[in-house]
Amino acid sequence: MNQISPSEYVALDATGLAELVHRGEVTPQSLAEAAIERIDALNPQLNAVVERSFGPARSAALVVDLKAPLAGVPFLAKDINIDVAGLRLTASCRMAGASCSPVIARTGMVMGAVGSGSPSCANIVT
């Protein structure tokens, strides 16, 4: 299996990335690393990813069901209404806590997607 470069990674959508995994052309680990490289390269200017979950994403990529529809495809869960285990869900409010949504837990298990962080959103309550 080959590695995927960040430029190849951004040229495909989620189903295209999953298809590469299904055909054995890339590994879920390769997809995770390409996503992490893009985040590391662009986030200093964009400040789009406010909470990183790179370690757990790398670990999850090792145990992905390669037959799952979105096998190994990295994703970011918006910090508005999507709970992800290990990440704070604040809805952009500094007074909120953390838990894990059944939707995200099931998506990770059934679809094979790999959570890699939480993107920023505007502060709703100031």
C-alpha positions in Angstrom: 0.0 0.0 0.0 1.1 3.5 -0.8 1.1 6.7 1.2 -1.1 9.6 0.1 0.4 13.1 -0.2 -1.6 16.0 1.3 -2.1 17.4 -2.3 -3.6 14.0 -3.4 -5.6 13.9 -0.2 -7.4 17.3 -0.8 -8.2 16.3 -4.4 -10.7 13.6 -3.2 -13.9 13.7 -1.2 -14.7 11.3 1.6 -16.0 8.6 -0.7 -13.0 8.9 -3.0 -10.7 8.5 0.0 -12.6 5.5 1.3 -12.5 3.9 -2.1 -8.7 4.1 -2.0 -8.7 2.3 1.3 -11.2 -0.3 0.0 -9.0 -1.0 -3.0 -5.9 -1.3 -0.8 -4.2 1.6 -2.4 -3.7 3.5 0.8 -4.0 2.7 4.5 -6.2 4.5 7.0 -3.0 5.6 8.8 -1.9 7.3 5.6 -5.1 9.2 5.4 -4.8 10.3 9.0 -1.2 11.5 8.5 -2.2 13.4 5.3 -5.1 15.1 7.2 -2.8 16.0 10.1 -0.2 17.4 7.7 -2.8 19.7 6.1 -4.1 20.8 9.5 -0.5 21.5 10.7 0.3 23.4 7.5 -2.9 25.6 7.4 -4.1 26.0 10.9 -1.5 28.7 12.0 -3.1 31.0 9.4 -6.7 29.8 9.7 -7.1 28.9 13.4 -9.8 26.5 12.2 -8.9 23.5 14.4 -9.1 24.5 18.1 -8.8 21.1 19.6 -6.6 18.4 18.2 -7.2 14.7 18.6 -4.2 13.4 16.6 -3.1 10.7 19.0 -6.6 9.1 19.2 -7.0 9.5 15.4 -3.7 7.7 14.8 -4.8 4.9 17.2 -8.3 4.6 15.6 -6.8 4.4 12.1 -4.9 1.2 13.2 -8.2 -0.6 14.1 -10.6 0.6 11.4 -12.9 -2.0 9.8 -11.5 -1.8 6.2 -14.9 -2.8 4.8 -16.8 0.1 6.5 -18.3 2.6 4.1 -16.0 5.5 5.2 -13.1 3.3 6.2 -10.3 5.4 7.7 -11.6 8.8 6.4 -10.6 11.5 8.8 -13.2 14.1 9.9 -13.6 17.1 12.2 -16.6 17.3 14.5 -18.0 20.9 14.8 -18.0 22.2 18.4 -21.6 23.2 18.3 -23.7 20.1 18.9 -21.6 17.0 18.2 -20.0 15.2 21.2 -16.8 13.3 20.6 -15.3 11.2 23.4 -12.2 13.0 24.7 -13.0 16.4 23.1 -14.7 19.2 24.9 -18.2 20.1 23.6 -18.6 23.8 24.4 -20.9 25.1 21.7 -18.4 27.9 21.7 -19.5 28.7 25.3 -16.8 28.6 27.9 -19.2 27.3 30.5 -19.9 23.9 28.8 -18.5 20.4 29.5 -17.6 17.1 27.6 -19.3 13.8 26.7 -19.8 11.6 23.6 -22.7 11.6 21.2 -24.2 8.3 20.2 -24.2 9.5 16.6 -20.4 10.0 16.6 -19.8 6.8 18.5 -21.9 4.9 15.9 -20.4 6.7 13.0 -16.9 5.8 14.1 -17.8 2.2 14.6 -20.1 1.5 11.7 -18.8 3.9 9.1 -15.2 3.5 10.0 -14.5 7.3 10.0 -11.6 8.6 12.1 -12.2 11.7 14.3 -9.1 13.9 14.3 -10.2 17.1 16.1 -12.7 19.9 16.6 -12.9 22.9 14.3 -13.5 26.4 15.6 -16.8 28.2 15.5 -17.9 31.7 16.5 -18.6 32.3 20.2 -22.3 32.1 20.6 -22.5 33.5 24.1 -20.1 36.2 25.1 
